Amino acid sequence: ERCDGGGPILWQKVCMIRAAQALIALMFPVMMALLYTRGGWLVAMQSSAIISYAGTLSGGASTQVSGIAEPSDTVLAEVHASGDSNSSSRVHGRSVSASKSLAMPRREVWAPGGNGSGEALCHLHLLHWNILDGGVSSIRTAEGTAPPGPKRSRIFGIKDYLRGVSDLDVVTLNELNGFTDSSLAQLGADLGLPHTHLVRRSRYHIGIISRLPFDVEMEQKAAPFAHGLVCAHMRGFDLEVCLTHLEPHSSAIRAKEAAIIARHAAAAQHGVILLGDLNTLSPLDAEEHAAINLIDVISSGKRSKQLLAKFATKGKARSHAIDYRPMQTLLDVPFIDLAKITGGASEDLHTVPTHVNADYMHFARLRLDYCMVNTYLHQACERAYGQLADTAHQLQLARTGGGDSRKAGGDQPSAEMHGLKDGSHCACQVRSDGYTQILSDHLPLDVRIVAHRVTPNNATCNNLSE
């Protein structure tokens, strides 16, 4: 009655509040229905700031790497993979029509008996990422600004991003600060990768999450390793996945770490892949380093003392040179630098800095994260390509009525049909887009390899978790 009849100012304010509450109560079901009909509940409530800011960097476009669709802003919000065939792919600024970028066949290169043996050769998809301090801080940019909206932990965006990457088998992570065995297991469960292992050598933990069951063959949690080393043998495969995060401040200590890894890999009679933030520079990039006078930049720049200790060795008359010894030790195993031969142009290979740029050590475009494969695994990649090339040749013969198109100078099977360029069936590429640029201070590596399924007998690649 007081609302209807006017009255003191206090009662008028009370009436206005009640009217607003009634309006909200009426509109809430309508709003929820509209959200639901747009394709699912917006789980991005946890990462709305990440999504909105990433959209401004990527233009909201879907991206692809090696034919694997990345989520657009809307799709990432709903945690679904993008399937837009008209989108463009971008790997460090290199655009390719998505309709021409063919995904690597999902699983099987050949079935048991197809190569004259009882073994299947399977495709595996791995991703490596240094997620910066456990992903617990909110988004930051090089300018120190934050996207609009509530501050959200980066780990929600990282998890959503990984959900949007198709067919992941193994994920290796650096800087799992604050993670425990149970929280890493929960992350794995959320991603459909139930097998996990965490190494706690320093506060910068490292960890593996995997679709495939595995056994830890080697683990280092003592000096000289700064953050540890773990090598896991994938059950039923002739494959060992090694993960490390090498010493960040001293190239001399990194050389000791690299020597231990090299001895272990050299003795292996199976495929070995080494992944991680190796904090070191490669002699394979020496030409690029010389082009920007990197040693002069280090010597004359801010915090030169720390940077020289990390990246350089002292010569005569106090002169310095880039210390390539840690990486050279690994290359001498031999390890093959998979990104260098399959990742594209040199300017597409750097993994630091990003828009986050939280580390003064990331003072220039550098390659610090690597995927290295031993000779055994690289030869498996080459055999896989040869098998598919022969299959493609037989198909070509059928199309041409039996004529040998290769001898006649016709279309030849090429690596392009597999989304690769160098004639191998494995690849490592840097994933750079509007999301990865703001989710960590390192860019992730997208890795494709093949491995023999050796047990159980006559097993196929259809169910890798067996």
Disulfide bonds with the S-S distance in Angstrom:
Cys3-Cys15 1.86
Cys122-Cys461 1.82
Cys231-Cys242 2.13
Cys371-Cys428 1.87
Cys381-Cys426 1.78
